Amino acid sequence: MKRLMYLAILCVIALVLVVPAAGAQQPPAEWSVSIEDDFEPADAAIASGDKITWINEDEEPHTVTAYDGSFDSGVLNPGDTYTVTFLGEGTVAYYCTIHPRMVGSVTVEEAGSGTAMPEDGAAPDMSSMGSGY
């Protein structure tokens, strides 16, 4: 009888541990984009909840500015970084306001609310995300 009870307890523990793991989602990823003469990579495809950090590795200042106004790094001096957490689904195009030839885009590939969250805390509305070009 004790053996049967121990077996039942082990089965319950296994179910508790295994069933949630089977439906578990990948944790959000963190990506980086180098800024030096251009954005590298210029175009990114990520999942909702992922973060992108832009790193100014150039000797000149740059910005990371969404065409639709949903995020704007302000001036990033050499060595500065800017991070945005992307939520929802859609594509947002961005550019450097100092060097408008520098362009890039982020495509978020999961359904959701369609928002991006700059790490400074302000949650811009990106519900009308489009190609931006």
HULINNOR-V417181 format. One record per residue. N is the residue number from 1. PHI is phi in whole degrees, -180 to 180 (NA if undefined). PSI is psi as a letter, one per 30 degrees, with the letter a starting at -180 (NA if undefined). OMEGA is omega in degrees with one decimal (none if undefined). Layout:
BEGIN
n & phi & psi & omega
N & PHI & PSI & OMEGA
N & PHI & PSI & OMEGA
END
This chain:
BEGIN
n & phi & psi & omega
1 & NA & e & 179.1
2 & -63 & e & 179.6
3 & -61 & e & 179.9
4 & -64 & e & 178.7
5 & -66 & e & 177.4
6 & -61 & e & 178.6
7 & -63 & e & 178.6
8 & -64 & e & 179.7
9 & -65 & e & 178.1
10 & -63 & e & 177.3
11 & -64 & e & 178.9
12 & -64 & e & 179.1
13 & -62 & e & 179.1
14 & -62 & e & 178.5
15 & -64 & e & -179.6
16 & -64 & e & -177.9
17 & -82 & e & -173.1
18 & -87 & e & -175.0
19 & -62 & e & 177.3
20 & -63 & e & -179.0
21 & -66 & e & -179.5
22 & -65 & e & -179.6
23 & -99 & g & -176.7
24 & -68 & k & 177.6
25 & -97 & l & 176.8
26 & -66 & k & 175.0
27 & -67 & l & 178.2
28 & -57 & k & 179.2
29 & -99 & l & 175.7
30 & -117 & k & -177.0
31 & -116 & l & 175.1
32 & -133 & k & 176.5
33 & -125 & k & 178.3
34 & -84 & k & 175.0
35 & -111 & j & 178.4
36 & -163 & j & -173.5
37 & 67 & f & 179.1
38 & -167 & l & 174.3
39 & -89 & k & -178.7
40 & -134 & j & 0.7
41 & -78 & l & -178.0
42 & -77 & e & -177.7
43 & -123 & k & -178.1
44 & -127 & k & 172.1
45 & -119 & j & -174.4
46 & -133 & l & 176.7
47 & -98 & l & 176.6
48 & -56 & k & -178.6
49 & 97 & f & 178.6
50 & -71 & l & 178.0
51 & -113 & k & 170.3
52 & -121 & k & 174.3
53 & -113 & k & 174.9
54 & -91 & k & -177.8
55 & -123 & j & 178.2
56 & -79 & j & 179.3
57 & -103 & g & -179.9
58 & -94 & l & 176.5
59 & -94 & f & -179.2
60 & -117 & l & 174.3
61 & -73 & l & 177.6
62 & -144 & l & 170.8
63 & -130 & l & 170.9
64 & -124 & j & -170.3
65 & -128 & j & 178.4
66 & -71 & k & 177.3
67 & -58 & e & -177.8
68 & -86 & g & 176.6
69 & 80 & g & -175.9
70 & -72 & f & 173.0
71 & -153 & l & -179.7
72 & -155 & k & -177.2
73 & -74 & f & -166.0
74 & 72 & a & -177.4
75 & -73 & k & 174.6
76 & -105 & j & 176.9
77 & -77 & l & 179.2
78 & -49 & k & -179.6
79 & 92 & f & -179.9
80 & -74 & l & 176.8
81 & -128 & l & 177.1
82 & -146 & k & -175.8
83 & -122 & k & 176.0
84 & -130 & k & 171.4
85 & -97 & k & -177.2
86 & -99 & k & 178.4
87 & -123 & k & 176.7
88 & 93 & b & -174.4
89 & -144 & k & 177.7
90 & 138 & a & 179.9
91 & -125 & k & 174.7
92 & -126 & k & 178.2
93 & -98 & k & -179.6
94 & -141 & l & -178.6
95 & -155 & l & 173.5
96 & -98 & k & -178.8
97 & -69 & f & 178.8
98 & -81 & e & -179.6
99 & -130 & i & -172.4
100 & -58 & f & 176.4
101 & -70 & f & 179.2
102 & -82 & j & -177.5
103 & -132 & l & 176.8
104 & -159 & l & 177.4
105 & -150 & l & 175.6
106 & -127 & k & 175.1
107 & -110 & k & 179.1
108 & -98 & k & -168.4
109 & -108 & h & 172.3
110 & -147 & k & 178.2
111 & -68 & k & 178.2
112 & 169 & a & -172.4
113 & -81 & f & 179.8
114 & 75 & h & -180.0
115 & -130 & l & 172.8
116 & -126 & k & -176.7
117 & -122 & j & 173.6
118 & -60 & k & -176.5
119 & -67 & f & 176.8
120 & -79 & f & 172.7
121 & 103 & f & -179.4
122 & -73 & k & -178.3
123 & -102 & j & -179.3
124 & -72 & l & 178.5
125 & -86 & j & 178.2
126 & -116 & g & -176.1
127 & -66 & f & 178.7
128 & -106 & h & -178.0
129 & -58 & k & 176.5
130 & -134 & a & -177.9
131 & -70 & f & 178.1
132 & 78 & f & -179.6
133 & -99 & NA & none
END
